[in-house]
Amino acid sequence: MRRHIPALSARRTIVLAAAGALTLALAACSSGSSSSTAAAGTSSTPASTSTASSTPGTAAVNTSQCGTKPGVAATGTPIALGAIATNQPGTSFTDIPNMAEAYFACVNANGGINGHPIKLYIETEQTNPAQIAADAKQLVQTDHVVGIVGNTSIIECSVDSSYWQKLGFYVVDSGIAPECYSTPNSAAVNMGPRYSSDGAVQYALAQHVSKIVFDQSNVPGTGYIAAGPAALAKAANTPIVQLTENVPISDANSVAIKEVDDAGPNGAVILNFTPPEALIILQAAQKLGLEDRVKLWGCSTPCNTDFLAQSLGPKWNNKLFVNAELTPPDGTNTASMNLYKAILKQYGSAVQGGIGSFSQMGFTEAEIMVHALESVTGSYTVQSVNAAVKAVKDFNTGMLCQLWTYGSYPIHIPNNADYTVTANNGKMTTVQGCTPISAADPQIAQYRSVAGTAANAPTS
């Protein structure tokens, strides 16, 4: 049976070996095969995941549709990929690579990549630069990975960006640090905390609030994140108060009181925390009867999970408005969304948050990587795999507002349009469809100046 990555485990887990029934093992301190350059034939027809997400529909799907040979386990030489994720008290992003792992398990059980299974090595870290640099070298020098997918770390992009550029890796990740978006070798499927917070603030400003209180966890990068909401508030001539909190939060009552007092009755409180920490603040506000003391509450994308909506209950109906960087799962009946849910149910036992933005990010990153791998002819090498990743253009993930492109750009913010959802009877329901993030954030403006504005993805 699969085991979830232990809390604070610093060593990777080796997953997705291509053996017979495809038993998934997570080994905290082992170091399996590192070879991933076995020859392959010419590129096959794209897997049905690619087809399904290119034309989202309402047909029922099952997990056999994630590969080109339903029910046939891949038995060739594994294609080794790697990921690095933060996992520490108050902040864990392991659901993202764990969901990518689940997607690859499904692909491996249904033909793999031209008969080759994908093996994913996951490293976890605790915001220690030396540890993170060592993790990257472990993946490259010992595990011999040919691609990096699913990275989600508070500072990994800052630490390893030059390393990936030097070696020619084009990372598909979930961005947090500035370098995830401001460098040529990282392209995220998410907006990250800055642009997601932009989206939450943008929605609040559209509701004509008189003040913004923006509160976030006190981790590296808070100044970079805060600059986006500050720029939007300034453009709207609306005052903004910037707060930070140490996590794990020890006194949520004081935090909630401070936020509400600063916002005032016509103001908005916008949170940028992982779901468990945001929930602690919101539950404290409810206990103190503060949920109606401001015009609205908002949150960046991590709050977009039914776990949070269910925990809050009906008192928060239509009071909490959450940025959604990916298509809201509730009420969406497309082939891509149904496949995501089916894979999560069958293979995602290690994804602790269940349906929500984190697992959607892992799914999306994995399907982009599979799409790229399917285009490789010949051996799967660092050069061939990363050339294929960089060449991904106008790919419809079925999860994003826009078609997704990597491209040869000096900066990458390929996801820059979002939804807004609200908590409603234990579900997150859509209140605003795809909306471009405001170019009042200078980094959004800079990206569009070099890459343009991507076309909207087709919808069913």
N, C-alpha and C positions, 0 to 999 in steps of 0.2 A: 504493500500500500504506500501511496505517496505521503510524505510528511511535509508540512509547511516549514519554510525556512525558520529555524529557531530564532527567537528574538535576540538581537545583538550578535548573531552568528557572523563572524568576520570572514568565514571561508565560503567558497562557492558551493552550490549544489550542482551535480552533474545530472542532466535530465535527458530523456528522450533517446535512449539507445534503441536501435532498430532490431530488437530481438522478437522473434515469433509473435507472441500475443501482445507485444509492446507494453510490458510491465514498466511502469515509471518508477524510478528510484531516485531519491534525493539523499545524497551522501555528503555530510557536512565537511568531511576532510579527505575526500578521495580525489584522484586525478586521472580520469579515464583516458581513452584514446584521444589523441590530439590531431590525428591525420584527417585532413578534409579536402584533399586535392585529387580525389579519385576521378578518373575520366568519366565523362557522361556523354550520352548521345546528343543529337541535335535537340534544340528546344522543342518541347511538346506543346500541344494545345494548352492554353492557360487553364489552370485548375478552375473548377466550377465556382470556387469562392470569388475569383476574379470576375468570372462571367456574371455571377449573381450580383456582385456589388457594382458592376457596370450598368446593370439595368435593374434596379431594385424593384421587386414586385411583391405580390401578396401571396404567392404560392407557399405552401407548407414546405419546410426543409427539414432535413435531418443531418446528422454529422457526417454521413457518408459523402455528402456533397462538398466536403472541404478539400478533396483531392481528386486526381484524375482517374484513379482506379479504386472505386468503392470496395471496401472490405479486403483489399490486398495490402498487407503490411510491407513497408519498404525494408529491404534487407541489404542494400548496397553499403558502400563506405559512407559513414556519416559526414554531413556538412556541418562543421563546427562554427557556432556563433556564440557571442558573449554579451553579457549585460552587467551593469553595475547599478545598485539601488541603495538609497539611504534606508537604514532600519535602526532606529534609536528611540528612546523614550520620547513620546510626544509627536514623533514624525516617522512614519513608515510608508514607503512607496513600493513595497514588495509585491503588492497586488498587480502592478503593471507588468513586470517581467513574468510573474506567475501566470498571468493570463496569456501572454505571448507563448509561454511554455505549453499551456493547454491547447492553443491553436496549433502549434507544431505537432503536438501529440496526435491531434486529429488528422493532420496532413500525413503524418508518418503511418497512421493506421489505414490510410486510403491512397497508397501509391507513392507517397513522398514526393521528392523532386526528381523526376525521371528515374525513380526507383531508389533514390538516395534518401535516407532519413535525415532530419535536422536534429542536431544535438546542441542544446543550449546550456552554457555554463553561466551561472548567476553568482555574482559576487555581491556581498552586502558590506556597507561601510557606515561609520559613525562620524561623518564630517571631519575626518582627519586627513589632511592633504597627503601625508606620507603613505598612509594606508591606501588611499584611492589611487595614487600613482603606482603603488605596488600591485594593486588589483589589475590595473590595465596591463602592466607588464606580465603578470601571471596569465592573463587571457591570451596575450600575443605570443609570449616566449615559451610557455609550458603547454597551454591548451591548443595553441596554433589555430586560433579562430580566424575565419576569413571575412567575418562581418560583425558589426556591433549593432544590436537592436534591443530596444527596451530600456536603455539607460534612463534612470530617473533618480536624480541625486541633487541635493542642495548645492553642492559646489563642484561636482565631477567635471562639468563642462569647463569650468575655470581652471581646474588642475590639469586636465588631460587634453585640452584642445590642441595645443601645439604638438603633442605626441601623436594624436590621430592624423593631423595634417602631415607630419613628417613621414608617416608610414603609408599614407594614401587611403585611410579609412574614411568613408562617408557614413556618418552615424545617423541612424533613424531612432529618434528618442522622444521622451517627454521632457520638455525643457523647463528649467527653473532658473539657473544662473544666467547672467547676461550673455556669456559666450555661447550658450545654446542657440541664440538667435542672431548674434552679431559676427559670426565667423563663417567661413566657406564650407566647413566639414561637419556641420551639424544642422539637421532639419527636423523639426519637431512636428508631431501630429496635433499637439495641443498649443494653446496660446501661452501657457505658463502663467505664473502668478501675477506678473505685471499686466499683461494684456487681458487676462481673465478678470482681474480687478478693474481694469479699464471698462470692460463690458458691464460689470455690476454697477459701477459708478455712473456710466453712461445711461443705464436704464433709470437709475434714481434721479438723475438730472432731468430726464425726459418727463418725470412725474412732478417736476417743478418743486423739488424740495428746497428749503431755504439754507441748508447747511449739510455738509458731508462729514461724518466721523469715520475715518478709515483705520481699522485696527488689524494688526497682523502679528504673527509669531515673531519673536525676537531671535532670528537666526541670520546667518550671513546673507547679505543681499537685500536687506530691508530698504536701504536707500534707493537702490535701483528699482525695486518694485514700487515704492511710494511715488516715484517721479511720474509714473503714468497717470494715476488718479489725480495727482496735483496739477498736471498739465490740462487735463480735461476740466477740472473744477475752475482753474484760472480762465480758460477759454469761455466758460459759462458764467463768469463773474459770480461764482458761488464760493463762500468760505469753506475751507476744509481743515479739519483737525487730524493730525497723524498720531497714532498711538502704536505701541508695541507691547507684547506680553511675553514673559518667559513661559516656556512650555516644558513639561506638562503644567497646565494651569492649576494653581493650588488654591486660589481664592476667587472663584468665578463670580460670586456675588459682588465683590468690589469692582470687578471688571465690568459687569453689566451696568451697575449703577453709574460708573464713570462715563461709559459710552452714552447712556441715555441722557445724563445731565449735560454732557457736551453737545449732544445733537439738538435737544429741544423738541417741542411738540411737532414742529413742521420739518424736522430734519430727518436724515437717514443714517443708520448705522450699517457700515459695510465691513464684513469680516473676511479675512484671508487666512484660514486655518485648515488643517486636515479635519475630516468629518468628526472624529471623536472630540477634538478640542472645541470646535465650533458648537457641537451639541452641548457641551458643558456650559458654555456661555449662554446659549439660548434657553436651556433648561433653568439656569439660575434666573434669567430674566422673567421667565414664566412663574417661577416660585415666588418672586418678589412682586409680581403683578405689573411688570414693566413692558410687556409685549405691545401694549397699545399706547405707550407714552411717547412714541415717535411716529412719524408718518409711514415709514417702512423700514424693514430690515433687509439687507442684501448680503450676498456671499459670492465669493469666487467659485470656480467650477468644482473643487473637491466636495462641496456641500450637495452637489447634484447626485444624490443617492437615495433610494427608497429607505435605506437604513435610517437615515436622518429624519425623513418625513414621517416614518412610522413611529420613531422614538418621540417625536415632538407631539404628535396627535392633533386633533381637530382645532385646538385653540390657536394654532398657527396657520390655519387655512387662509390663504391669500394675504399673508402678512410678511412672509419671507420670500424674497425674489432672488433667484440664483442664476448666475451666468452658466450657460451650458455650451461648452466648446464643441461638443459632439451632439449628434441627433438624440433628443430625449427618448429613452427606451419605452417609457409608458405611453401607450396609445400608438406606437409606431409598428406597423405590420408590413415589413418589407423582407425580402429574402435575406438581405445582409443582417438585419436586426434579429430575425428568427434564427439564423445560423449562429450568430454571436450567443444568443441565449441557449441554444442547444449545446454548443461547445462548452459554455460555462457550466451547464448542468452535468454533462457527462465527464468532462475532463478537468473542471476547475475547482476541485476540492480544496486546493491551497489558496484560492482567492477568497480571503476572509470577508471582504466588503460586498461580495455578491454583485448584483446588477448595479451599475453606476459608472461614473466617468473614468475612474481608474482602470477598471477592467475593460471598458471600451477602448481606452488608449492602448492597452496591451494587445487587444484584438486587432486594432487598426495598424499598429506598427508591424505586427506579425504578417498581416495580409499584404502590406506593402513589400516586406522582405520576400515573401513567397512569390509575389508578382515579379519582383526583380530576378530572383533565382531562376524562375521559369524561362527567362530570356537568355540565360547564359548558355553558350555552346562551348563544348570542350570541358576542360578541367575547372573545378570550383577553387579558384585561388583568390588571394587578397585582391589582385589586380582585376580579375574578371568579375568577381562578385561586386566590388565597389564601383566599377565602371557601370554595371547594370543598375545599381542603386542610384547613382548620380543621374542616370539617363531616364529615371521614372518621370513621366510627364503627363499631366492632365489625367491622372488616375482617379477614378471614382471609387472611393473607399466604401460608400454606402453609409458612412458615419459622420461625414463632415459637410458643412454648407457648401464648400468650394471643392473643385477638382484639385488634387494634390500634386505638386511638382517639386522635385529636388532642384535640379538645375545648377548651372555654373554662376552662382551669384556670390558676392562678397558677404552678404548677410542672408538669413533665411527666417521668414515668418510666414510660412505657406498657409497656415490657418489663421485668418484674421477677420472672420465673420462668425457671429455666434447667435444662439438662441437665448431666451430667458424663460425660466420655468419657475413655478411656485409650488410650495407644499400645499397639498389639498387631500385631506382624508387618507394620509399614508402614502400618497403617490406624488411624484413631481410632474405637474402638468404644464404644458406649454402656454405661455401668455404672449410671447413675441417670437415671430419667426426669424429666419436668418437676417442678421443686421450687421453691416460692416462696422468694425471697430473704428472709432473716430481717428482721423488723421491729426487731431489736435495733439495726440501723442507723437512726438517727433520721430520716434523709431518706426512707427507704422508708416508715417509719411515717407521716410527714407527707403523702406523696403518697397513700397509701391512705386517709388521713383525708378528703381532698377528692375523690378520684376513685373510691374503692372499689377492689375487686379485680376485674379483668377476668375474664370467663369464659374457660375453656380453649378453645383452638381445636379444632374437630373433627379427628379423625385417621381415617386409612383403616383 
